[in-house]
Amino acid sequence: MTSDRAAENEQLYRYEITAALNAVVRACQDIVTEHSHRGFWTPRTSNEPTPSHRELIEAARRDVLNRLQMVLHCAETVAYTIEHDRQRRPNRPTE
């Protein structure tokens, strides 16, 4: 692999991991904006003053946990793919 190609790949890796982590940060920001008040989670449940634990669990999964799991899984997949690609390329420059 030529030095130019290696440098190009490195730049692409940086773009990919940066984009993946930006998606994680944006998801966190959106969750905070949409589902919190002063840094505390405000679940969207029924209009009852004291929602049941089942309603809270459902709201937690719907509003926060599922979304975070998805963006974290995507970011981890990007990182794994980059690592795997780097390992299988011969004659890669040392860092």
C-alpha positions in Angstrom: 0.0 0.0 0.0 1.4 3.4 -0.9 2.0 6.1 1.6 -0.6 8.3 0.0 -3.2 5.5 0.2 -2.3 4.8 3.8 -2.7 8.5 4.7 -6.0 8.6 2.9 -7.3 5.5 4.8 -6.2 7.0 8.1 -8.2 10.2 7.3 -11.2 8.1 6.4 -10.9 6.2 9.6 -10.8 9.5 11.5 -13.9 10.8 9.7 -15.8 7.5 10.3 -15.1 7.3 14.1 -15.7 11.0 14.5 -19.1 10.8 12.8 -20.0 7.8 14.9 -19.2 9.5 18.1 -20.9 12.7 17.0 -24.0 10.6 16.6 -23.7 9.3 20.2 -23.2 12.9 21.5 -26.2 14.2 19.5 -28.4 11.3 20.8 -27.4 12.2 24.4 -28.1 15.9 23.7 -31.5 15.0 22.2 -32.4 12.8 25.1 -31.5 15.5 27.6 -33.4 18.1 25.7 -36.5 15.9 25.1 -36.6 13.8 28.3 -35.1 15.8 31.2 -35.6 18.8 33.3 -32.6 20.3 35.0 -30.5 17.2 34.4 -33.1 14.7 35.7 -35.1 12.3 33.6 -38.7 13.2 33.2 -40.4 10.1 31.9 -43.4 10.4 29.6 -45.9 8.0 31.1 -49.6 8.1 31.8 -51.0 11.2 33.5 -51.1 9.5 36.8 -49.1 11.3 39.5 -47.2 8.1 40.5 -46.7 5.8 37.5 -46.2 2.2 38.1 -42.8 0.6 37.9 -43.9 -1.1 34.6 -44.7 2.3 33.1 -41.4 3.7 34.2 -39.5 0.8 32.7 -41.4 1.1 29.4 -40.7 4.8 29.3 -37.0 4.3 30.2 -36.6 1.9 27.3 -38.6 3.9 24.9 -37.2 7.3 25.7 -33.5 6.6 26.6 -32.2 3.1 26.8 -33.1 1.7 23.3 -31.9 4.8 21.6 -28.6 4.9 23.5 -28.0 1.2 22.9 -28.6 1.7 19.2 -26.1 4.6 18.7 -23.6 2.9 21.0 -23.8 -0.3 19.1 -23.3 1.6 15.8 -20.3 3.4 17.1 -18.8 0.2 18.5 -19.4 -1.5 15.1 -17.6 1.4 13.3 -14.6 1.1 15.7 -14.5 -2.7 15.4 -14.6 -2.5 11.6 -11.8 0.1 11.5 -9.7 -2.1 13.8 -10.4 -5.2 11.7 -9.6 -3.4 8.5 -6.3 -2.0 10.0 -5.2 -5.5 11.1 -5.8 -7.1 7.7 -4.0 -4.5 5.7 -0.3 -5.5 5.0 2.5 -3.1 5.2 0.6 -0.5 7.2 2.8 2.2 8.7 3.4 2.1 12.4 2.0 4.7 14.6 
